[in-house]
Amino acid sequence: MTDCVFCRIAAGEMEPQMILETESVLAFHDLNPVAPQHALVIPRRHIATLDDTVPEDREVLGDLMLAGAEVARKLDLENEGYRTVMNCGHGAGQSVYHIHLHVLGGRNFSWPPG
């Protein structure tokens, strides 16, 4: 998908500040952070939204979550706490239609969010 910014990152056409790379996912610092630490974890393969996943995507979805925890450790967030968020659709705030996990930390968060 040439118009998808995350597909371009996965293809190596753009070089964000990487945190983690595996066979199935990439993690990098968000260009527009909303917290002192804000990373994104994306699958290398394009999946537009969580609603577009199928049972065969279980492994990549698990990889996203495991990578999120690894990113939190790499950013030294595991002791103070962090939040992971995956938005699905415009009404939830999804602006890039390639599923991605936000890893947020470095400040206190309130509940409920948003």
C-alpha positions as CSV (number, residue, x, y, z in Angstrom):
1,M,0.0,0.0,0.0
2,T,2.0,2.9,-1.3
3,D,-0.2,5.6,0.3
4,C,0.1,4.0,3.8
5,V,2.8,5.8,5.8
6,F,3.3,2.7,8.1
7,C,3.7,0.4,5.0
8,R,6.3,2.8,3.7
9,I,8.2,2.6,7.1
10,A,7.9,-1.2,7.0
11,A,9.3,-1.2,3.4
12,G,12.3,0.9,4.6
13,E,11.3,4.0,2.6
14,M,11.1,6.1,5.7
15,E,13.4,5.9,8.7
16,P,11.8,6.8,12.0
17,Q,13.7,6.6,15.3
18,M,13.5,2.8,15.7
19,I,13.2,1.1,19.1
20,L,12.7,-2.5,18.1
21,E,12.5,-4.6,15.0
22,T,11.4,-8.2,14.7
23,E,10.4,-10.4,11.8
24,S,6.8,-9.4,12.2
25,V,6.7,-6.0,13.9
26,L,8.5,-2.7,14.1
27,A,8.5,-0.2,17.0
28,F,9.5,3.4,16.8
29,H,9.1,6.8,18.5
30,D,5.9,8.7,17.5
31,L,6.6,11.9,15.6
32,N,3.7,13.7,17.4
33,P,4.0,12.4,21.0
34,V,1.2,12.9,23.5
35,A,3.3,11.8,26.5
36,P,7.0,12.1,27.4
37,Q,7.5,8.6,26.1
38,H,5.3,7.7,23.1
39,A,6.1,4.8,20.8
40,L,4.2,3.0,18.1
41,V,4.3,-0.7,17.4
42,I,3.1,-1.8,13.9
43,P,2.9,-5.1,12.1
44,R,5.1,-5.2,9.0
45,R,2.0,-6.5,7.0
46,H,-0.8,-4.1,6.3
47,I,-4.0,-4.6,8.3
48,A,-6.2,-1.5,8.2
49,T,-8.1,-1.8,11.5
50,L,-8.6,-4.3,14.3
51,D,-12.0,-5.0,12.7
52,D,-10.1,-6.3,9.6
53,T,-8.3,-9.0,11.6
54,V,-9.1,-12.7,11.1
55,P,-8.3,-15.7,13.2
56,E,-5.0,-16.2,11.3
57,D,-3.8,-12.9,12.6
58,R,-3.6,-14.2,16.2
59,E,0.1,-14.5,16.0
60,V,0.8,-11.0,14.7
61,L,-1.6,-9.5,17.3
62,G,0.3,-11.4,20.0
63,D,3.6,-10.1,18.6
64,L,2.2,-6.5,18.8
65,M,1.5,-6.9,22.5
66,L,4.8,-8.7,23.3
67,A,6.7,-6.0,21.4
68,G,4.7,-3.4,23.4
69,A,6.0,-4.8,26.6
70,E,9.5,-5.0,25.3
71,V,9.3,-1.4,24.1
72,A,8.2,-0.4,27.6
73,R,11.2,-2.1,29.1
74,K,13.5,-0.5,26.6
75,L,12.0,2.9,27.5
76,D,12.4,2.2,31.2
77,L,8.7,2.4,31.9
78,E,8.0,-1.0,33.5
79,N,8.5,0.3,37.1
80,E,6.4,3.5,36.9
81,G,3.7,2.1,34.6
82,Y,2.6,2.7,31.1
83,R,-0.5,2.6,28.9
84,T,-1.0,0.7,25.7
85,V,-3.8,1.8,23.3
86,M,-5.1,0.6,20.0
87,N,-7.7,2.8,18.4
88,C,-10.1,1.3,15.9
89,G,-11.8,3.7,13.4
90,H,-12.2,7.4,13.1
91,G,-14.5,7.8,16.1
92,A,-11.9,6.3,18.3
93,G,-9.1,8.5,17.0
94,Q,-7.5,6.2,14.5
95,S,-5.7,8.5,12.0
96,V,-3.5,6.0,10.2
97,Y,-5.3,3.0,8.8
98,H,-2.7,0.4,9.5
99,I,-3.2,-1.2,13.0
100,H,-0.7,0.1,15.6
101,L,-0.3,-0.1,19.3
102,H,0.6,3.1,21.2
103,V,2.9,2.6,24.2
104,L,2.6,5.7,26.4
105,G,4.5,6.6,29.6
106,G,6.5,9.1,31.5
107,R,3.5,10.8,33.1
108,N,0.4,9.9,35.1
109,F,-2.8,9.0,33.1
110,S,-6.3,9.4,34.2
111,W,-9.3,7.0,33.9
112,P,-11.4,6.9,32.0
113,P,-9.2,8.0,29.0
114,G,-10.3,10.6,26.5
